[in-house]
């Protein structure tokens, strides 16, 4: 049976067997076999192909679902009942060991900068060494930040915290490789990504972020949870407004 999902995904993206093969780095005949004979490719090739086509590998190759589920469960390192339970040493370690990517999605995240006063300088230094730093802060003038402040019971204090965080970041804002944007999205989770580690702080209705659980995930090839949250980050990033240095 042919893999019609893969065929349709290639067509919908406006690509061809040749362009997909070029991206993955294999012979076009292999792509043809993926389609005509419903062959399941090697996982590295699956990831490249699915990413290129903007699709999910489980959708394109349903037979790998169990493998992906097992790997995804293994991505969860630990669970903290509230943000205050995350050891300060873990935050420091994740910040210090990151060398390629630091990505933060919050409304304010002021606790992180209060607890690590040298963080803006660290971000600038890491960017100078080649790291890509992307930070999304809530737009303090947006309806979403106002609404979230009301839900948390702190009113306009949330917007004020977002403004303070932005001010803290000013020393790093002029460094190439450090990008800061404001967002007005409904934020279901705060996300803190340090290379292959990610801390996810779900937002529970009626409770401040600091009182809500934190999940620590570490990326594993073939798993989807880490990538799933980072797609959420990218979604907000694409809709964010760049902050001029």
N, C-alpha and C positions, 0 to 999 in steps of 0.2 A: 504494500500500500504506500502510495506517495505521501510525502510530508507537505500537505497543502497549506498548513499554517506557515511554514517557512517560505514557501513560494509566494504566498500572499504578502508576507511581511517584507520581502525583498521588493515586490512590486509597489506596495503602499509607500515605501520609503523612497521610491524613485531610483532604486539601485538596480544593478544587474548581477548575474552570477560572477562576472569578471571583476566588478568593483568590490564585491564582497570577498572574493578570493584574494584580491590584492591587499585588502585591509587585514585579513586574517593571516596572510602570508603562506597560502597553500595553492595547489593546482586547482583551476576551475573544475576539473573533472571530479574532484573530491566533493565540491559543493553540489554538483549534479547528482552524485550518489546519495548525498544527504537528502535530496529532494525525491529523486525517482525511486530509491530503494529504502527510504526512511532510515538511513544510517544515523546512529547517534555518534557525534564527533567527540574527540578528546576534550576534556573539560576546559583546557586553556583556549581551544578553538571555539568552544561553545560560548565562553564568556566574551571573547572578542566579537564574535558574530552577533550575539544578543545585544551587546552594548552598541555596536555599530548600527543595528537596526532599531534601536530604541525599544526593545522588547524584553520579555523575561524568558530566561532559558527554559524554565519549567513549562511555559506556554508553548514554546517552540518544540521542545522535546519532553513530553509528559513522562516518559519512562524514567527520567532522572529525578523525579519528585522526591522519592524516598531518600535518595542520596543527599539531596539538598536539605531536606528536613533534618536529617541526622547531623549534618555539618552545622546547620543553623542553631540547633540546640546547644551544640558545643561552643558556640561563640559567647554564650553568657558566662562571664567569669564569676560574678557575684552580685548580690542584691543588698542594698542598704535601705532600711525602713524609712529614713528621711535624709535630707541632704546634709544635715549636721553630723550624721553618722559616717560620712565619707572621711577617712583619715586625712588630716592636713598633709601628711607625708605622701599620700597617693597623688593629691593634686600637684604637689611639688615635683614628684617623680615624673608624672606625665608631662608636665610643662618642660622640665629640664631635658628629658630624653627625646623629645620631638625634634626632628631634623628636617622633615620635608613638608608636612602640612599641619597647620593648626586652624581649626574652623570652629567658630562659636556662634550659636544662634540663641539669643535670649531677648527678653524685653529690657532688662537692665544688667543682670549679672554682677551687681555692685559688690556682692560678697567676695567674689573672686579677686577683684582688684583691691579691695580693702585688706584681704588676707595675704595678698602678694603685691606689695607696693612697688616692687621692681618689675612687675610683669610687662608694662609698656616697653621698658628698656630691653627686656628679654625678647619680646616680640620683634622689636626693631633689629636686634642683633641676629636673631635667627633668620630674619628676612634677608639681611645682608649676606648671610652665609648660604642663601639659596632656598630657604623655606618659603612656602606660599602661605600667607596668613590672610584669612578671610573672617571678618567679624560682622555679624548682623545684630544691630540694636533696634529695639522698638522705637518708632518715631514718637517722641513725647507729645506731639501735637495731634496724633491720630486717634480716631474713635476707639480703635481696638485696645490701645494702651489705657485709655480712660476707662473703658469697660472692664478690662482685666483688673485695674486698680480698685474699682468698685467691688468686683467679685471677691477680691482678696481682703477687702475690708480696710484698705489703706488709701483709698481715694487717689488724690493727685500726687501722693508720695511716690507712686511707681514712676510717673512721668519725671518727677524730680530726680529719682535714682538713675533713670536712663540718661538724663542730662549730665549728671555727675560722672557716670561711666564714660560718656563721650569726652568729657573734659580730661579725664584720666588718660585717655588714649591719644590725646593730642601730640605728646612727644614721639609716638610711633607713626602717626598718620602721614608724615612726610617721607617715610622710608619706602623706597621702591620694593614691592613685594608684599606690603601691608595694605590691604583694602578694607575699607569700612563702609557699610551701607546701612540705611535705615529701612525698616520694614513696617508694614501695617497689617500683617496677616494675623489670622486667628492662630495663636501659637498653642499647639497641643502638647508639645514637649520642648524643653530647653535641651540643646545639644552642644556637647563639648567634645570635639574630636582632636586627638593628638596622634598623628600618624595612624597606626593600626588599632589604637584604642579609642573607645568612645564611651562617654558617660551620658546617659539619657535620663532627664529629670521630668517625668510626666507632670502635667498640670491637672490638678484635681479641682473641680469646681468648688469654689467657696473656701479654698485653703491656699495660703501663700506657698510659693514654690519651695521654700526652705523646709516646709513641713511634709513635703511629698517624697515618695520613694525615688531612689536613683538606681539605675541598672548599668552595670559595667560590662560592655561587650568588647571582644577583641576579634578583629577580622580573620576569617579563615577562608581560603580558596574554596569555592564551590558552595559556600553558605550565602544566605540572603539577608539576614537581619541587619548587619552592619551596612550593607549596600542600600537596604530599604530606608534606613534612617538618613543616609547621606543623600538619597534622592529627594527626601523631604527638605533637606537643607538646600539643595540646588534649586528646588521649586521656589523657596522663599528668596533665595539669592537673585534669581532671574527677575523677580518682581521688586527687588529692593531699589532704593535710590542712593546712588553713590554720594559719599560725603567728601567734599573737596578738602584737601589738606589745609 
